[in-house]
């Protein structure tokens, strides 16, 4: 059995910067909706659990990033700054007159905080779910990274094939028992696309799996985060394995040094996919932050 949504979603297509993007909306129409931003290989539709867990009915719009979910593929390697430009275009379309509130998970949380530092006047609040950047890179890593990139261009990586959506759901449930069978089935249906042979694969452009030849520069990301003027709520999963990879950059003290106004909350029973695993706890932390005066 799959998860039964409590609040119905609406779907539409919006062309941003020449590429068709899929949008999912919940709640009443509004000129200043909350803007939800999913993570790598996720999609807008799996925010459904969090939307259903909220006490209040909020106007929400979530997009599938280019090459993810139901949005169009660009049929070329992806460049991270394009996501900032796509978000800029989205906000001009859905919230042109007032600063927006962003909620992003993982990659989406990173994009939200970078955008909030680049265009601080456009953002009222940021909710960041485990979007704390990557570990620092070293210059000595560059030769190997470029070699790997060239190798992957010759033999591009792909996604696995599954015999059915049910098999995909079973795999998700095994990998993350905190999902439960119903939510795993719901996610698998939104994360998959059918294949001509009757099986399915991940609903995303395999080009996303190409390694980025340009090393991640954490110093630059942190310089941008220090420009954020909006209040930031950073939610971390107590069972997530990613924070530990940051070392000294992953401490509460370091996070507080990066943002002018930061509230940091750890959900002890959640992992990295906290909005899938414990949406009620996420909603309990998020809604008071949304109601507070900016």
Secondary structure as GFF3:
##gff-version 3
##sequence-region A 1 294
A	DSSP	beta_strand	10	16	.	.	.	ID=ss1
A	DSSP	beta_strand	19	26	.	.	.	ID=ss2
A	DSSP	beta_strand	34	37	.	.	.	ID=ss3
A	DSSP	three_ten_helix	44	47	.	.	.	ID=ss4
A	DSSP	alpha_helix	48	53	.	.	.	ID=ss5
A	DSSP	beta_strand	60	63	.	.	.	ID=ss6
A	DSSP	alpha_helix	81	94	.	.	.	ID=ss7
A	DSSP	beta_strand	100	105	.	.	.	ID=ss8
A	DSSP	alpha_helix	107	118	.	.	.	ID=ss9
A	DSSP	three_ten_helix	120	122	.	.	.	ID=ss10
A	DSSP	beta_strand	123	129	.	.	.	ID=ss11
A	DSSP	three_ten_helix	139	141	.	.	.	ID=ss12
A	DSSP	alpha_helix	142	154	.	.	.	ID=ss13
A	DSSP	beta_strand	161	162	.	.	.	ID=ss14
A	DSSP	alpha_helix	165	175	.	.	.	ID=ss15
A	DSSP	three_ten_helix	177	179	.	.	.	ID=ss16
A	DSSP	alpha_helix	181	191	.	.	.	ID=ss17
A	DSSP	beta_strand	192	194	.	.	.	ID=ss18
A	DSSP	beta_strand	200	202	.	.	.	ID=ss19
A	DSSP	three_ten_helix	206	209	.	.	.	ID=ss20
A	DSSP	alpha_helix	218	225	.	.	.	ID=ss21
A	DSSP	beta_strand	231	237	.	.	.	ID=ss22
A	DSSP	three_ten_helix	243	250	.	.	.	ID=ss23
A	DSSP	alpha_helix	252	258	.	.	.	ID=ss24
A	DSSP	beta_strand	262	267	.	.	.	ID=ss25
A	DSSP	alpha_helix	274	277	.	.	.	ID=ss26
A	DSSP	alpha_helix	279	291	.	.	.	ID=ss27
###
